[in-house]
């Protein structure tokens, strides 16, 4: 019976129908070092956000045939090592877009309506806080989508319902994919200076790491709102802290951070206008089930000799096969 290692728990309803065909092993904790101790004899590996899967661990897996990743971001898996080892990395690009977009919109609503401060003051009996509420309407404002993948497109649909105009900056997609009546920017500074709300939806890569730095932030409107539900390292947190201290931005919503778990001593914690959640945008009941189901289906497909639907490193694996075929036929 083939073995599948889980780095963290997933819903039992995903595992239960498969127990007659596979043996499931749960790692005691999700750390890379612990996973390495259990990986040598497994055929499939399911990874959640809590694990950063290293090259060393991947090459310690002597019988590993497939890695499943719950989520659309795979920056916690050494893709180069997996590709070199001929291991497909299956991910779940269609599982979390609506959930993350809804969480993003919740940040925007909470900040624009000053909800946390009003809630706190009202509970303390401060009725006069209503006279100094700084809430704003969203209708007629412009939302800037930094990235127009699945989550960005879901945000576009939500924004229309609220009467919010949308502008887009995405250096990785052709302009012809942008909807009509949407302004498309090719310059980041011009983009952030023209919108009221900036929402980050690009993947983390060497090109996007720290793309939101001090100079980019002070190019924004002084009272702009900045939301990041993508990856923490896209924003330089020290630069963000400096800009906030200087009075930039009316509110910030962060679901992701440069260091996770988010530390208590982070300088951003002192700002009431910074709203934080613990990388939980995709952790709704429904989305947890979708992500686990899609990731597990990819693992099962590979182990049962079927072609999985979503393979992140498909191109790398195809190129590897071509190289091996060429070298073998010289």
Secondary structure by P-SEA (a helix, b strand, c coil): cbbbbbcccccccccccccccbbbbbbccccaaaaaaccccccbbbbcccccccaaaaaacccccbbbbccccccccaaaaaaaacbbbbbbccccaaaaaaaaaaaaaaaaaccaaaaaaaaaccccccccccccccccbbbbbccccaaaaaaaaaaaaacbbbbbbbcccccccccccbbbbccaaaaaacccbbbbbccccccccccccaaaaaacccbbbbbbcccccccaaaaaaaaaaaccccbbbbccccccccccccccccccccccccccccccaaaaaaaaaaaaaaaaaaaaccccccccaaaaaaaaaaaaaaaaac
